[in-house]
């Protein structure tokens, strides 16, 4: 059928998605060794699509190669995390502002509903659930960014930090309620059609405050 991926391409894509999902879900923790033959046997494919998938994940920063070890889930050091978060703050602020002309009232309402879910999640706090909702909230606000390059960089930023980011709110749980309040502030600015620079800086510093909280805890 026209438009279908060749079998080899579909196997590579399926393998990529399978590995990536397990990294983001932390079934494969930072440092976990990715044995090509084992993954190939698990998915009933040759090592070729596994190797292609791992190359893609390496480009995204989720996988790294270590001499005499091979491919493993990338380790995220504190300095790397801080620098990645700072960069993501800049990129996401820009992506959100570029999305402004294309954001709809429905988009904003959807983001507000997600933030309300985050507020409710504070009662029986689960850091992993809270983080997934947090990412969903931000993706809604920058998803309409017309600059595909910037959008891709933001997506990669979220993916690169997924391993450590999923546990950030475990390290600094007191940051969670403040994060929800800052989301309210961002939504208010969007509804008021505030100055784009103000919106960009608010989104940027929202990310950077999480970094500050992380540092203050001595992680």
C-alpha positions in Angstrom: 0.0 0.0 0.0 1.3 3.5 -0.9 2.7 5.3 2.1 3.6 2.3 4.1 7.1 2.0 5.5 9.3 -0.7 4.1 9.5 -3.7 6.4 13.1 -2.9 7.4 12.1 0.7 8.2 9.1 -0.3 10.2 11.2 -2.8 12.2 13.7 0.0 13.0 10.9 2.4 14.0 9.3 -0.3 16.2 12.6 -1.1 17.8 13.3 2.6 18.4 10.0 3.2 20.0 10.3 0.0 22.2 13.7 1.0 23.6 12.8 4.7 24.0 9.6 3.9 25.9 11.5 1.7 28.4 14.1 4.4 28.9 11.5 7.1 29.5 9.5 4.8 31.8 12.8 4.0 33.6 12.5 0.3 33.0 16.0 0.8 31.6 17.7 3.1 34.1 20.7 5.3 33.5 23.7 3.1 33.0 21.6 0.1 31.8 23.6 -1.8 29.2 21.7 -2.3 25.9 22.8 -5.6 24.5 21.9 -5.7 20.8 21.5 -9.5 20.6 19.2 -9.6 23.6 17.0 -6.8 22.3 16.9 -8.4 18.8 15.8 -11.7 20.3 13.1 -10.0 22.5 11.7 -8.3 19.4 12.3 -11.1 17.0 14.4 -8.9 14.6 18.0 -8.9 13.5 20.6 -6.7 15.1 20.4 -4.3 12.2 17.2 -2.4 13.2 18.4 -2.5 16.8 21.7 -0.8 15.8 19.8 1.8 13.8 17.4 2.5 16.7 20.3 2.9 19.1 22.0 5.3 16.8 18.9 7.5 16.8 18.6 7.3 20.5 22.3 8.3 20.8 21.6 11.4 18.6 18.8 12.3 21.0 21.1 12.0 24.0 19.3 9.0 25.5 22.0 6.5 24.8 25.8 6.7 25.0 28.6 4.4 24.0 31.4 3.5 26.5 34.6 1.8 25.4 34.7 -1.9 26.2 31.1 -1.8 27.4 29.1 -0.7 24.3 25.7 1.0 24.3 24.1 2.0 27.6 21.4 4.3 28.7 22.9 7.7 29.2 24.1 8.8 32.6 22.9 12.3 33.6 25.3 14.1 35.8 24.3 17.1 37.9 26.2 19.6 35.8 24.7 18.1 32.6 21.3 18.2 34.1 21.6 21.9 35.2 23.0 23.0 31.9 20.3 21.0 29.9 17.6 22.6 32.0 18.9 26.0 31.5 19.1 25.5 27.8 15.6 24.0 27.8 14.3 27.0 29.6 15.6 29.3 26.8 14.4 27.1 24.0 10.9 26.4 25.5 10.4 30.1 26.2 11.2 30.8 22.5 9.0 28.0 21.3 6.1 29.1 23.4 6.3 32.7 22.1 6.5 31.5 18.5 3.4 29.4 19.1 1.4 32.4 20.4 -0.2 33.4 17.0 -1.4 29.8 16.6 -2.6 29.0 20.1 -6.3 28.7 20.4 -8.6 29.2 23.4 -9.2 25.5 23.4 -5.4 24.9 23.7 -5.2 27.2 26.7 -8.3 25.5 28.3 -6.7 22.1 27.7 -3.5 23.3 29.4 -5.5 24.6 32.3 -7.3 21.3 32.7 -4.0 19.5 32.9 -2.7 22.0 35.5 -5.9 21.3 37.5 -5.0 17.6 37.3 -1.5 18.5 38.7 -3.1 20.5 41.5 -5.3 17.4 42.4 -2.2 15.2 42.2 -0.6 17.2 45.0 -3.0 15.5 47.5 -1.5 12.0 47.0 1.8 13.0 45.5 3.3 10.7 42.9 6.4 12.3 41.4 6.3 10.3 38.2 2.6 11.0 37.6 3.1 14.7 38.4 6.1 14.9 36.0 4.2 13.3 33.1 1.4 15.9 33.6 4.0 18.7 33.8 5.5 17.7 30.5 2.0 17.4 28.9 1.2 20.9 30.1 4.3 22.5 28.5 4.0 20.5 25.3 0.5 21.9 24.8 1.8 25.5 24.9 4.7 25.0 22.5 3.2 22.3 20.2 2.1 24.8 17.6 5.6 26.3 17.2 6.0 27.0 13.5 9.8 26.6 13.7 10.3 22.9 13.3 14.0 23.1 14.3 13.3 24.8 17.6 10.4 22.5 18.3 12.6 19.5 17.7 15.3 20.8 20.0 12.8 21.3 22.8 11.5 17.7 22.2 15.0 16.4 22.4 15.6 18.4 25.6 12.7 16.7 27.3 13.8 13.3 26.1 17.5 13.8 27.1 16.5 14.6 30.7 13.8 12.1 31.0 15.8 9.7 33.2 16.6 12.3 35.9 13.7 14.6 35.2 11.2 11.9 36.2 12.7 11.9 39.7 13.3 15.7 40.1 10.1 16.2 42.1 11.1 13.3 44.3 14.3 15.3 45.2 12.4 18.6 45.6 8.7 17.8 46.3 8.2 21.3 47.8 8.8 22.6 44.3 5.6 20.9 43.0 2.9 23.2 44.4 4.9 26.3 43.4 5.2 24.9 39.9 1.4 24.6 39.6 1.1 28.3 40.7 3.6 29.3 38.1 1.6 27.5 35.5 -1.4 29.6 36.6 0.7 32.7 36.0 1.7 31.6 32.5 -1.9 30.9 31.6 -3.0 34.3 32.9 -0.4 36.0 30.8 -1.6 34.0 27.7 -5.2 35.0 28.3 -4.2 38.6 28.7 -2.2 38.6 25.5 0.7 39.9 27.5 3.9 41.2 25.9 5.6 38.2 24.2 8.9 39.0 26.0 7.2 38.8 29.4 5.7 35.4 28.5 9.1 34.2 27.2 10.9 35.2 30.3 8.2 33.8 32.6 8.4 30.4 30.9 12.2 30.5 31.0 12.5 31.4 34.7 9.8 28.8 35.5 12.3 26.2 34.3 15.3 27.9 36.0 13.6 28.0 39.4 13.4 24.2 39.3 17.2 24.1 38.7 17.6 26.5 41.7 15.5 24.3 43.9 17.5 21.2 42.8 20.8 22.9 43.6 19.6 24.2 47.0 18.9 20.6 48.0 22.6 19.7 47.2 21.8 17.1 44.5 
